[in-house]
Amino acid sequence: MSKETYYSKEASVLVGKKVVAVRPLAKEELDNYAWDDHNSEKAIAIIFDDGTVIIPLQDDEANGPGVLDVAELEKV
């Protein structure tokens, strides 16, 4: 098993939640992050059944939207 990190511990609150929607951020949401329109095609919100929202970031300082690598992990 891999070593737990700060980020894996933070993300562990997502276990058991169900994704109910994925959508692009609205202009107002982009403005709240001070992100320019050229970043907007990468800016998405992932919404869970309890109202939790994930917005992928390019870094810890939220300097721009980030990307997700959607992949299947090999079973060990």
Summary of the structure (lengths in Angstrom):
residues: 76
radius of gyration: 14.2
end to end distance: 9.8
largest distance: 43.5
contacts: 140
relative contact order: 0.18
helix: 29%
strand: 20%
